[in-house]
Amino acid sequence: MTSAEPEHRGETMELGAEAIRVRAGFNVAPGELLAGGPVELEFYVESYGPAPLHLAIAGERATQRPGYFAFDATFEGASLADPKAAAGSLGGPATTVIVATGRPWRQALLLNQFLRLEDTPVRLAPGAAGRLDLACHRLLPLAATDNDAFASQGAPSVQVVLGLDLRRDDAALEALIARLFAAVMEGPPAEREPSLAQLLSLRSLARSQIDALSRHPDPAVAGRARQS
């Protein structure tokens, strides 16, 4: 049964003072979410201060996912683990982007890369829905000029809480996995990445498809499948 509380799919907060004033938050698009299926979020930052800002962005080499993000979640009262909790930190590529009034920065995220959402279907009866309580965190290293140092220590943090309903529909999930697999195997290489990322993030729920991808003719696809 779905929680009596309404879903909460977006939240923002305001940070900063004087030259640095921003509004930042997380959003999940409308539409039904399947237990175990991909959950896509958007992180965004917009400035309403007097000058453009420089925002640090980074990738994590050890986990192969965007940096500065952390998520804590419970589903039906039980915690969901981080699949890369033991990966450690090896650093990764980093750069800055400009955030100006009327030019917000938006970043798409795949929550399955940060949480074991594949553990959710077994906690539900077929056809039932459960509540995912999700705490979203993102360090926000900001500077008024690109000459300022971007030290994550002491940087402000965006912290919001969302509430999402996930429904168990085994047939719909199997059909989705089949569509993702077909898109990777048969679709144009230039359009492969979103489907590949989603399929690999399903881990045990798409084990046979990921095993098949480990023999993909494209070495990059096969290598990522073997790592998964």
C-alpha positions as CSV (number, residue, x, y, z in Angstrom):
1,M,0.0,0.0,0.0
2,T,1.2,3.5,-0.8
3,S,2.0,5.8,2.1
4,A,-0.9,8.0,3.2
5,E,1.5,10.9,2.9
6,P,1.8,12.6,-0.5
7,E,4.9,12.2,-2.5
8,H,7.5,15.0,-2.2
9,R,9.5,15.0,-5.5
10,G,11.3,18.3,-5.3
11,E,12.9,20.6,-2.8
12,T,15.2,23.6,-2.8
13,M,17.1,25.6,-0.2
14,E,18.9,29.0,-0.3
15,L,22.5,29.5,0.6
16,G,25.1,32.2,0.8
17,A,25.3,36.0,1.5
18,E,26.6,39.2,-0.1
19,A,28.2,38.3,-3.5
20,I,27.3,34.6,-3.3
21,R,23.6,33.8,-3.1
22,V,22.2,30.7,-4.6
23,R,19.1,28.5,-4.7
24,A,19.8,24.8,-5.1
25,G,17.9,21.6,-4.8
26,F,16.9,18.2,-6.2
27,N,13.9,17.2,-8.4
28,V,12.5,13.9,-9.5
29,A,10.3,14.0,-12.7
30,P,6.6,13.1,-12.5
31,G,5.5,9.6,-13.4
32,E,5.3,6.2,-11.9
33,L,8.5,4.7,-10.4
34,L,9.1,0.9,-10.4
35,A,10.6,-0.8,-7.4
36,G,14.1,-1.9,-8.6
37,G,13.9,0.3,-11.7
38,P,15.9,3.4,-12.6
39,V,15.3,6.5,-10.6
40,E,16.5,9.7,-12.3
41,L,17.0,12.9,-10.4
42,E,18.1,16.4,-11.4
43,F,20.3,18.6,-9.3
44,Y,20.3,22.3,-10.0
45,V,21.9,25.5,-8.8
46,E,20.8,29.0,-9.7
47,S,22.3,32.3,-8.7
48,Y,20.4,35.3,-7.7
49,G,23.4,37.3,-6.5
50,P,25.1,40.3,-8.2
51,A,27.7,38.4,-10.1
52,P,28.2,35.1,-11.9
53,L,29.6,32.3,-9.7
54,H,32.0,29.4,-10.3
55,L,30.8,26.0,-9.2
56,A,33.1,23.1,-8.8
57,I,32.1,19.8,-10.4
58,A,33.9,16.5,-10.3
59,G,33.8,12.8,-11.0
60,E,35.0,10.0,-8.7
61,R,37.4,7.6,-10.4
62,A,36.9,4.8,-7.8
63,T,33.1,4.8,-8.0
64,Q,32.6,6.0,-11.6
65,R,29.9,8.4,-10.6
66,P,29.6,12.2,-10.1
67,G,31.4,13.7,-7.1
68,Y,30.3,15.8,-4.1
69,F,27.0,13.8,-3.9
70,A,25.7,11.6,-1.1
71,F,22.3,10.0,-0.5
72,D,20.8,8.3,2.5
73,A,17.6,6.3,2.1
74,T,15.1,4.0,3.8
75,F,12.5,2.0,2.0
76,E,9.6,0.8,4.1
77,G,11.7,1.6,7.2
78,A,14.8,-0.3,6.2
79,S,18.1,1.3,5.1
80,L,19.4,1.0,1.6
81,A,23.1,0.4,1.2
82,D,25.6,2.2,-1.0
83,P,26.8,-0.3,-3.7
84,K,30.2,1.4,-3.8
85,A,30.7,1.9,0.0
86,A,34.0,0.0,0.0
87,A,35.4,1.7,-3.1
88,G,37.3,4.4,-1.2
89,S,38.4,7.6,-2.8
90,L,40.9,8.0,-5.6
91,G,40.0,11.4,-6.8
92,G,39.0,12.1,-10.3
93,P,38.5,14.7,-13.0
94,A,37.4,18.2,-11.8
95,T,36.5,21.5,-13.4
96,T,34.2,24.5,-12.8
97,V,31.1,25.8,-14.5
98,I,29.7,29.3,-14.4
99,V,26.3,29.8,-12.7
100,A,24.8,33.2,-13.5
101,T,21.3,34.8,-13.0
102,G,19.1,33.2,-15.7
103,R,21.7,30.5,-16.4
104,P,21.2,27.7,-13.8
105,W,23.4,24.7,-13.7
106,R,21.6,21.3,-14.0
107,Q,23.0,17.9,-13.6
108,A,21.2,14.6,-14.3
109,L,21.8,11.8,-11.8
110,L,20.9,8.1,-11.6
111,L,20.0,7.3,-8.0
112,N,20.7,3.6,-8.6
113,Q,24.4,4.4,-8.9
114,F,24.4,5.6,-5.2
115,L,21.9,3.2,-3.6
116,R,21.0,-0.5,-3.9
117,L,17.5,0.1,-5.2
118,E,17.5,-3.5,-6.5
119,D,16.8,-4.5,-2.9
120,T,13.3,-2.8,-2.9
121,P,11.1,-5.3,-4.8
122,V,11.5,-8.1,-2.3
123,R,10.2,-5.8,0.4
124,L,6.8,-5.5,-1.3
125,A,4.0,-7.8,-2.3
126,P,3.3,-7.9,-6.1
127,G,1.4,-4.9,-7.1
128,A,2.0,-3.0,-3.8
129,A,3.9,0.3,-3.5
130,G,6.2,1.5,-0.7
131,R,7.7,4.8,0.4
132,L,11.4,5.7,-0.4
133,D,12.5,8.4,2.1
134,L,15.5,10.0,0.5
135,A,17.9,12.5,2.0
136,C,20.0,14.2,-0.7
137,H,23.3,15.9,0.0
138,R,25.6,17.9,-2.3
139,L,28.7,19.9,-1.2
140,L,28.6,23.2,-2.9
141,P,32.1,24.6,-3.5
142,L,31.4,28.1,-4.9
143,A,33.6,31.1,-5.7
144,A,32.9,34.5,-7.0
145,T,35.9,34.3,-9.4
146,D,37.8,31.4,-10.9
147,N,40.9,32.4,-9.0
148,D,39.4,31.5,-5.7
149,A,40.3,28.2,-4.1
150,F,37.7,25.4,-4.2
151,A,38.2,23.6,-1.0
152,S,35.4,21.2,-0.2
153,Q,36.3,21.5,3.5
154,G,34.1,24.2,4.9
155,A,32.0,24.4,1.7
156,P,28.2,24.8,2.2
157,S,26.0,21.8,1.7
158,V,22.7,21.4,0.0
159,Q,20.6,19.1,2.1
160,V,16.9,18.2,1.2
161,V,14.6,15.3,1.9
162,L,12.3,13.8,-0.7
163,G,9.6,11.1,-0.4
164,L,9.0,8.8,-3.4
165,D,6.6,5.9,-4.0
166,L,8.0,2.8,-5.7
167,R,5.5,0.2,-7.0
168,R,6.4,-3.5,-7.5
169,D,5.4,-4.7,-11.0
170,D,7.6,-7.6,-12.0
171,A,6.3,-7.8,-15.6
172,A,6.8,-4.0,-16.2
173,L,10.3,-4.2,-14.8
174,E,11.2,-7.2,-17.0
175,A,9.9,-5.3,-20.0
176,L,11.9,-2.3,-19.2
177,I,15.1,-4.3,-18.8
178,A,14.4,-5.9,-22.2
179,R,14.0,-2.5,-23.8
180,L,17.2,-1.2,-22.3
181,F,19.1,-4.2,-23.4
182,A,17.7,-3.9,-27.0
183,A,18.7,-0.2,-27.1
184,V,22.3,-1.1,-26.2
185,M,22.5,-4.0,-28.5
186,E,20.6,-2.6,-31.5
187,G,20.5,1.1,-31.1
188,P,22.8,3.7,-32.6
189,P,26.1,3.9,-30.7
190,A,25.8,7.6,-30.2
191,E,22.5,7.1,-28.3
192,R,23.6,4.1,-26.3
193,E,24.9,5.7,-23.1
194,P,21.6,6.5,-21.2
195,S,20.3,2.9,-21.7
196,L,23.6,1.4,-20.9
197,A,24.0,3.4,-17.6
198,Q,20.5,2.5,-16.5
199,L,20.9,-1.2,-17.3
200,L,24.3,-1.6,-15.5
201,S,22.8,0.3,-12.5
202,L,20.2,-2.4,-12.0
203,R,22.9,-5.0,-11.1
204,S,21.4,-8.3,-9.9
205,L,18.0,-7.5,-11.4
206,A,19.6,-7.5,-14.9
207,R,22.3,-10.1,-14.3
208,S,21.7,-12.2,-17.5
209,Q,21.6,-9.1,-19.7
210,I,24.8,-7.6,-18.1
211,D,26.5,-11.0,-18.6
212,A,25.6,-10.9,-22.3
213,L,26.9,-7.3,-22.6
214,S,30.3,-8.6,-21.3
215,R,30.6,-10.1,-24.8
216,H,29.5,-7.0,-26.6
217,P,31.5,-6.3,-29.8
218,D,32.3,-2.8,-28.5
219,P,35.2,-3.2,-26.0
220,A,34.1,-0.2,-24.0
221,V,30.7,-1.7,-23.4
222,A,32.0,-5.1,-22.7
223,G,34.6,-3.7,-20.2
224,R,31.9,-1.7,-18.3
225,A,29.7,-4.8,-18.1
226,R,32.5,-6.9,-16.7
227,Q,33.3,-4.3,-14.1
228,S,29.6,-4.1,-13.1
